[in-house]
Each structure stands twice: as structure tokens, then as C-alpha cells.
Amino acid sequence: MSDTQDEITWKLERKKSILALYSHTAYFSLFCVFLYILLTYFTTPENLKGLLTFLALTFFVCYIARDFYYSLNLKTMYIENNNLFIEKYLGKNIVLPLGDFIIFHRMPFYFNFMFIGDYSIESIRKHSLFPIYFFLESYNTNVDKIQTLLKPFIVDYLLKCDEKAYNKFKTFYGGASIKDQYSIDYKEIDKLREEQRNNG
């Protein structure tokens, strides 16, 4: 981080609360439960069904552990000079230019019943099942403010990208409610894209 603090237009706030503690406790508890099941009942699979169950549980345990680690390893996050800086306690820090990524609230299927979610940072162009970064404490941050800063970049991308990329964006992020989180009016964007084609 530079010494010119006035250049920082946004910085992540992580408020301490009961809900934040609950989120981390729930993640850790779920990890322990599935790890216990894995080590107790599926250490030596005896058939194909047992092997597939073992592999599925192993993947699930690693997935939850990764989520938990990413959240705990996040030191700070801020926007400076049109770049998002993600500083970590361990590993290389990440720098992302504004307009190259999107950040949104997600509710993983295994936490729907517990009403726990997190924030996912993903590429706006290269859609993947593996996000660039993510963290817990969804309801204890000021991420809603960064969404206001990112919206013009997202809309600009949707207006300029080709039809294939545009439809892929809507399909890939449809379940994440990007339309609602960023108040994006696809009908208006469709209209503007049509005008651009007619004028081009």
C-alpha cells in the first residue's frame, strides 16, 4: 500500500460480530464432520460405490478446507489507482485492474440451509468454477460499496463484448443473481447493443 491514503477509493471493512463468528464456526464444524465420516467409514473402499463415495467426500472436504483457508488468509483488500489489491498473510498478493473482475455474494449449495454465504471474486471474461478469490463474513463487510464502483465497468463490458460472450455472461452468472446485486437491466443493455449494431 502506498503512503498516499487519499488515493484509496475503497477498503474492505470486516466487522466483528456474532454472525461472523457463526460463519467461521459453521465452516470449520462442517469440515470436521465430513473429515470424520471420511476417515471413519471410507478409509478402505471395498467396491466401486464405496470408491466413488470416498472420492466425492475427499473432494468435498478439500473444497471446504480451501474456502476456510482463503477467508482466514485474507489480510486486507482495497482499491487504489483503478486496481484492486488483495493482500494475503501467506502467498503472493493479487492485483486486479478494475474491469477485469466481478465480485458478488454467493450461497454455496451446502450452506443454503444454514443461511451462510461468502463473496466470490471472479474474472469477468474467463468463466471458471474456480474463482480468483473468496472470503466469508458476507453480511459483515462493506462490499456493497465496491459493487457501486464496479457496475460502470461491468455495463461497459456487456455493451462492448460480442454476442457469444454476452450470452455466456448472463448464463454463467444467472444463478448468482448478478442482475439484482448490481441492478443491471439486461433489457436496457439489449436495446443499447441493438442500437450499436444498427449504427455500426
VEXZADO-253388 format. One record per residue (C-alpha): residue in three letters; x negated, y negated, z. Coordinates in steps of 0.25 Angstrom, whole numbers, plus 2048, in hexadecimal, padded with zeros to 3 digits. Each point is the difference from the previous one (the first is absolute). Example, Ala and Ser with C-alpha at 12.3 -4.5 7.8 and 13.67 -1.06 7.14 Angstrom:
2
<node><r>ALA</r><px>7CF</px><py>812</py><pz>81F</pz></node>
<node><r>SER</r><px>7FA</px><py>7F2</py><pz>7FE</pz></node>
***
This chain:
200
<node><r>MET</r><px>800</px><py>800</py><pz>800</pz></node>
<node><r>SER</r><px>7FB</px><py>7F2</py><pz>7FC</pz></node>
<node><r>ASP</r><px>7FE</px><py>7F5</py><pz>80A</pz></node>
<node><r>THR</r><px>80B</px><py>7F7</py><pz>7F9</pz></node>
<node><r>GLN</r><px>80C</px><py>805</py><pz>807</pz></node>
<node><r>ASP</r><px>809</px><py>7F6</py><pz>7F9</pz></node>
<node><r>GLU</r><px>7FE</px><py>808</py><pz>7F3</pz></node>
<node><r>ILE</r><px>807</px><py>80C</py><pz>807</pz></node>
<node><r>THR</r><px>80F</px><py>800</py><pz>7FB</pz></node>
<node><r>TRP</r><px>804</px><py>80C</py><pz>807</pz></node>
<node><r>LYS</r><px>7FB</px><py>809</py><pz>80B</pz></node>
<node><r>LEU</r><px>806</px><py>80D</py><pz>806</pz></node>
<node><r>GLU</r><px>807</px><py>7FF</py><pz>80D</pz></node>
<node><r>ARG</r><px>801</px><py>80D</py><pz>808</pz></node>
<node><r>LYS</r><px>809</px><py>7FE</py><pz>80C</pz></node>
<node><r>LYS</r><px>7FF</px><py>809</py><pz>80C</pz></node>
<node><r>SER</r><px>80E</px><py>805</py><pz>803</pz></node>
<node><r>ILE</r><px>807</px><py>80D</py><pz>805</pz></node>
<node><r>LEU</r><px>804</px><py>803</py><pz>7F1</pz></node>
<node><r>ALA</r><px>7F1</px><py>7FF</py><pz>7FC</pz></node>
<node><r>LEU</r><px>7FC</px><py>80A</py><pz>80B</pz></node>
<node><r>TYR</r><px>80C</px><py>809</py><pz>7FC</pz></node>
<node><r>SER</r><px>7FC</px><py>800</py><pz>7F2</pz></node>
<node><r>HIS</r><px>7F1</px><py>805</py><pz>803</pz></node>
<node><r>THR</r><px>805</px><py>80A</py><pz>80B</pz></node>
<node><r>ALA</r><px>80A</px><py>806</py><pz>7F6</pz></node>
<node><r>TYR</r><px>7F6</px><py>801</py><pz>7F5</pz></node>
<node><r>PHE</r><px>7F6</px><py>807</py><pz>80A</pz></node>
<node><r>SER</r><px>80B</px><py>809</py><pz>806</pz></node>
<node><r>LEU</r><px>804</px><py>805</py><pz>7F2</pz></node>
<node><r>PHE</r><px>7F2</px><py>803</py><pz>7FD</pz></node>
<node><r>CYS</r><px>7FE</px><py>808</py><pz>80C</pz></node>
<node><r>VAL</r><px>80D</px><py>808</py><pz>7FE</pz></node>
<node><r>PHE</r><px>7FC</px><py>804</py><pz>7F2</pz></node>
<node><r>LEU</r><px>7F2</px><py>803</py><pz>804</pz></node>
<node><r>TYR</r><px>805</px><py>809</py><pz>80B</pz></node>
<node><r>ILE</r><px>809</px><py>807</py><pz>7F7</pz></node>
<node><r>LEU</r><px>7F5</px><py>801</py><pz>7F5</pz></node>
<node><r>LEU</r><px>7F6</px><py>806</py><pz>80A</pz></node>
<node><r>THR</r><px>809</px><py>809</py><pz>808</pz></node>
<node><r>TYR</r><px>809</px><py>807</py><pz>7F5</pz></node>
<node><r>PHE</r><px>7F9</px><py>7FE</py><pz>7F3</pz></node>
<node><r>THR</r><px>7F1</px><py>802</py><pz>802</pz></node>
<node><r>THR</r><px>800</px><py>80E</py><pz>7F8</pz></node>
<node><r>PRO</r><px>80B</px><py>800</py><pz>7F6</pz></node>
<node><r>GLU</r><px>804</px><py>80E</py><pz>7FC</pz></node>
<node><r>ASN</r><px>808</px><py>7FD</py><pz>7F3</pz></node>
<node><r>LEU</r><px>802</px><py>7F6</py><pz>7F6</pz></node>
<node><r>LYS</r><px>80B</px><py>7F9</py><pz>807</pz></node>
<node><r>GLY</r><px>7F7</px><py>7FF</py><pz>80C</pz></node>
<node><r>LEU</r><px>7F5</px><py>7FB</py><pz>7F8</pz></node>
<node><r>LEU</r><px>809</px><py>7F5</py><pz>7F9</pz></node>
<node><r>THR</r><px>805</px><py>7FC</py><pz>80E</pz></node>
<node><r>PHE</r><px>7F2</px><py>7FF</py><pz>805</pz></node>
<node><r>LEU</r><px>7FB</px><py>7F7</py><pz>7F5</pz></node>
<node><r>ALA</r><px>80D</px><py>7F7</py><pz>801</pz></node>
<node><r>LEU</r><px>7FE</px><py>7FF</py><pz>80F</pz></node>
<node><r>THR</r><px>7F1</px><py>7FD</py><pz>7FE</pz></node>
<node><r>PHE</r><px>803</px><py>7F5</py><pz>7F6</pz></node>
<node><r>PHE</r><px>80B</px><py>7FA</py><pz>809</pz></node>
<node><r>VAL</r><px>7F6</px><py>800</py><pz>80C</pz></node>
<node><r>CYS</r><px>7F5</px><py>7F9</py><pz>7F7</pz></node>
<node><r>TYR</r><px>80A</px><py>7F6</py><pz>7FB</pz></node>
<node><r>ILE</r><px>805</px><py>7FC</py><pz>80D</pz></node>
<node><r>ALA</r><px>7F2</px><py>7FF</py><pz>806</pz></node>
<node><r>ARG</r><px>7FC</px><py>7F7</py><pz>7F4</pz></node>
<node><r>ASP</r><px>80B</px><py>7F7</py><pz>803</pz></node>
<node><r>PHE</r><px>7FD</px><py>7FF</py><pz>80E</pz></node>
<node><r>TYR</r><px>7F1</px><py>7FE</py><pz>7FD</pz></node>
<node><r>TYR</r><px>802</px><py>7F5</py><pz>7F6</pz></node>
<node><r>SER</r><px>809</px><py>7F8</py><pz>80A</pz></node>
<node><r>LEU</r><px>7F6</px><py>801</py><pz>80B</pz></node>
<node><r>ASN</r><px>7F4</px><py>7FD</py><pz>7F7</pz></node>
<node><r>LEU</r><px>806</px><py>7F2</py><pz>7FC</pz></node>
<node><r>LYS</r><px>7F9</px><py>7F5</py><pz>806</pz></node>
<node><r>THR</r><px>806</px><py>7F4</py><pz>7F9</pz></node>
<node><r>MET</r><px>806</px><py>7FC</py><pz>7F3</pz></node>
<node><r>TYR</r><px>801</px><py>7F2</py><pz>7FA</pz></node>
<node><r>ILE</r><px>802</px><py>7F8</py><pz>7F3</pz></node>
<node><r>GLU</r><px>7F5</px><py>7F6</py><pz>7FC</pz></node>
<node><r>ASN</r><px>7FD</px><py>7FA</py><pz>7F3</pz></node>
<node><r>ASN</r><px>80A</px><py>808</py><pz>7F9</pz></node>
<node><r>ASN</r><px>7FB</px><py>80D</py><pz>805</pz></node>
<node><r>LEU</r><px>805</px><py>80A</py><pz>80A</pz></node>
<node><r>PHE</r><px>7F5</px><py>805</py><pz>80A</pz></node>
<node><r>ILE</r><px>802</px><py>80D</py><pz>808</pz></node>
<node><r>GLU</r><px>7F6</px><py>801</py><pz>80A</pz></node>
<node><r>LYS</r><px>7FE</px><py>80E</py><pz>807</pz></node>
<node><r>TYR</r><px>7F8</px><py>804</py><pz>80C</pz></node>
<node><r>LEU</r><px>7FA</px><py>80C</py><pz>7F9</pz></node>
<node><r>GLY</r><px>7FD</px><py>801</py><pz>7F1</pz></node>
<node><r>LYS</r><px>7FF</px><py>7F5</py><pz>7F5</pz></node>
<node><r>ASN</r><px>809</px><py>7F4</py><pz>800</pz></node>
<node><r>ILE</r><px>80A</px><py>7FE</py><pz>7F5</pz></node>
<node><r>VAL</r><px>802</px><py>7F4</py><pz>7F7</pz></node>
<node><r>LEU</r><px>80C</px><py>7FF</py><pz>7F7</pz></node>
<node><r>PRO</r><px>804</px><py>7F4</py><pz>7F7</pz></node>
<node><r>LEU</r><px>80E</px><py>7FB</py><pz>801</pz></node>
<node><r>GLY</r><px>808</px><py>805</py><pz>7F5</pz></node>
<node><r>ASP</r><px>7F9</px><py>80E</py><pz>800</pz></node>
<node><r>PHE</r><px>808</px><py>806</py><pz>80B</pz></node>
<node><r>ILE</r><px>80D</px><py>800</py><pz>807</pz></node>
<node><r>ILE</r><px>803</px><py>802</py><pz>80F</pz></node>
<node><r>PHE</r><px>80D</px><py>806</py><pz>805</pz></node>
<node><r>HIS</r><px>807</px><py>807</py><pz>80B</pz></node>
<node><r>ARG</r><px>803</px><py>80F</py><pz>7FE</pz></node>
<node><r>MET</r><px>807</px><py>80A</py><pz>809</pz></node>
<node><r>PRO</r><px>7F9</px><py>80E</py><pz>7FE</pz></node>
<node><r>PHE</r><px>80A</px><py>80B</py><pz>7FF</pz></node>
<node><r>TYR</r><px>7FA</px><py>807</py><pz>80C</pz></node>
<node><r>PHE</r><px>803</px><py>7F3</py><pz>809</pz></node>
<node><r>ASN</r><px>80E</px><py>7FD</py><pz>7FA</pz></node>
<node><r>PHE</r><px>807</px><py>806</py><pz>80C</pz></node>
<node><r>MET</r><px>7F7</px><py>7F8</py><pz>80A</pz></node>
<node><r>PHE</r><px>801</px><py>7F3</py><pz>7F9</pz></node>
<node><r>ILE</r><px>7F1</px><py>7FE</py><pz>7FF</pz></node>
<node><r>GLY</r><px>7FA</px><py>7FA</py><pz>7F4</pz></node>
<node><r>ASP</r><px>7F3</px><py>7FA</py><pz>7FB</pz></node>
<node><r>TYR</r><px>7FB</px><py>7F6</py><pz>7F6</pz></node>
<node><r>SER</r><px>7F9</px><py>805</py><pz>7F3</pz></node>
<node><r>ILE</r><px>7F6</px><py>7F8</py><pz>7F7</pz></node>
<node><r>GLU</r><px>801</px><py>806</py><pz>7F2</pz></node>
<node><r>SER</r><px>7FB</px><py>7FC</py><pz>7F2</pz></node>
<node><r>ILE</r><px>80A</px><py>7F8</py><pz>7F8</pz></node>
<node><r>ARG</r><px>7FB</px><py>807</py><pz>7F3</pz></node>
<node><r>LYS</r><px>7FB</px><py>80D</py><pz>804</pz></node>
<node><r>HIS</r><px>80B</px><py>808</py><pz>807</pz></node>
<node><r>SER</r><px>7FB</px><py>80B</py><pz>809</pz></node>
<node><r>LEU</r><px>805</px><py>809</py><pz>80B</pz></node>
<node><r>PHE</r><px>7F3</px><py>7FB</py><pz>808</pz></node>
<node><r>PRO</r><px>801</px><py>7F2</py><pz>804</pz></node>
<node><r>ILE</r><px>7F4</px><py>7F6</py><pz>801</pz></node>
<node><r>TYR</r><px>803</px><py>7FE</py><pz>80F</pz></node>
<node><r>PHE</r><px>80B</px><py>801</py><pz>80A</pz></node>
<node><r>PHE</r><px>803</px><py>7FE</py><pz>80F</pz></node>
<node><r>LEU</r><px>80A</px><py>802</py><pz>80B</pz></node>
<node><r>GLU</r><px>807</px><py>7F5</py><pz>808</pz></node>
<node><r>SER</r><px>80A</px><py>7FD</py><pz>7F5</pz></node>
<node><r>TYR</r><px>809</px><py>7F7</py><pz>809</pz></node>
<node><r>ASN</r><px>7F5</px><py>7F9</py><pz>808</pz></node>
<node><r>THR</r><px>7F9</px><py>7F9</py><pz>7F5</pz></node>
<node><r>ASN</r><px>801</px><py>7F3</py><pz>7F7</pz></node>
<node><r>VAL</r><px>800</px><py>808</py><pz>7F3</pz></node>
<node><r>ASP</r><px>80D</px><py>7F9</py><pz>7FB</pz></node>
<node><r>LYS</r><px>7F7</px><py>7F3</py><pz>7FE</pz></node>
<node><r>ILE</r><px>7F6</px><py>807</py><pz>7F7</pz></node>
<node><r>GLN</r><px>80C</px><py>805</py><pz>7F8</pz></node>
<node><r>THR</r><px>804</px><py>7F2</py><pz>7FD</pz></node>
<node><r>LEU</r><px>7F2</px><py>7FD</py><pz>7FB</pz></node>
<node><r>LEU</r><px>7FF</px><py>80C</py><pz>7F7</pz></node>
<node><r>LYS</r><px>80E</px><py>7FF</py><pz>7FA</pz></node>
<node><r>PRO</r><px>7FC</px><py>7F6</py><pz>7F5</pz></node>
<node><r>PHE</r><px>7F4</px><py>809</py><pz>7FC</pz></node>
<node><r>ILE</r><px>80A</px><py>80C</py><pz>7FF</pz></node>
<node><r>VAL</r><px>80A</px><py>7F9</py><pz>7F8</pz></node>
<node><r>ASP</r><px>7F5</px><py>7FB</py><pz>7F7</pz></node>
<node><r>TYR</r><px>7FB</px><py>80E</py><pz>7FE</pz></node>
<node><r>LEU</r><px>80E</px><py>805</py><pz>7FD</pz></node>
<node><r>LEU</r><px>802</px><py>7F5</py><pz>7F5</pz></node>
<node><r>LYS</r><px>7F3</px><py>803</py><pz>7F9</pz></node>
<node><r>CYS</r><px>7FF</px><py>80F</py><pz>801</pz></node>
<node><r>ASP</r><px>804</px><py>809</py><pz>7F4</pz></node>
<node><r>GLU</r><px>80E</px><py>807</py><pz>800</pz></node>
<node><r>LYS</r><px>7FA</px><py>80D</py><pz>805</pz></node>
<node><r>ALA</r><px>7F8</px><py>7FA</py><pz>80C</pz></node>
<node><r>TYR</r><px>80D</px><py>7F8</py><pz>803</pz></node>
<node><r>ASN</r><px>809</px><py>80C</py><pz>801</pz></node>
<node><r>LYS</r><px>7F5</px><py>808</py><pz>807</pz></node>
<node><r>PHE</r><px>7FF</px><py>7F6</py><pz>80B</pz></node>
<node><r>LYS</r><px>80F</px><py>800</py><pz>802</pz></node>
<node><r>THR</r><px>801</px><py>80F</py><pz>801</pz></node>
<node><r>PHE</r><px>7F3</px><py>802</py><pz>808</pz></node>
<node><r>TYR</r><px>804</px><py>7F5</py><pz>80B</pz></node>
<node><r>GLY</r><px>80F</px><py>803</py><pz>7FF</pz></node>
<node><r>GLY</r><px>801</px><py>808</py><pz>80C</pz></node>
<node><r>ALA</r><px>7F7</px><py>7F6</py><pz>808</pz></node>
<node><r>SER</r><px>80B</px><py>7F5</py><pz>7FE</pz></node>
<node><r>ILE</r><px>7F6</px><py>7F6</py><pz>7FA</pz></node>
<node><r>LYS</r><px>80C</px><py>7F9</py><pz>7FA</pz></node>
<node><r>ASP</r><px>805</px><py>7FD</py><pz>80E</pz></node>
<node><r>GLN</r><px>7F3</px><py>7FE</py><pz>807</pz></node>
<node><r>TYR</r><px>7FC</px><py>7F5</py><pz>7F6</pz></node>
<node><r>SER</r><px>80D</px><py>7FC</py><pz>7FC</pz></node>
<node><r>ILE</r><px>7FD</px><py>803</py><pz>7F2</pz></node>
<node><r>ASP</r><px>80C</px><py>7FE</py><pz>7F6</pz></node>
<node><r>TYR</r><px>7FD</px><py>80A</py><pz>7F5</pz></node>
<node><r>LYS</r><px>80C</px><py>7FB</py><pz>7F8</pz></node>
<node><r>GLU</r><px>7F9</px><py>7F2</py><pz>7FF</pz></node>
<node><r>ILE</r><px>7F3</px><py>806</py><pz>7FC</pz></node>
<node><r>ASP</r><px>806</px><py>809</py><pz>7F5</pz></node>
<node><r>LYS</r><px>807</px><py>7F3</py><pz>7FB</pz></node>
<node><r>LEU</r><px>7F2</px><py>7F8</py><pz>800</pz></node>
<node><r>ARG</r><px>7F9</px><py>80C</py><pz>7FA</pz></node>
<node><r>GLU</r><px>80A</px><py>800</py><pz>7F5</pz></node>
<node><r>GLU</r><px>7FF</px><py>7F1</py><pz>7FD</pz></node>
<node><r>GLN</r><px>7F1</px><py>802</py><pz>7FF</pz></node>
<node><r>ARG</r><px>801</px><py>80B</py><pz>7F6</pz></node>
<node><r>ASN</r><px>80A</px><py>7F8</py><pz>7F8</pz></node>
<node><r>ASN</r><px>7F6</px><py>7F4</py><pz>801</pz></node>
<node><r>GLY</r><px>7F4</px><py>808</py><pz>7FD</pz></node>
***
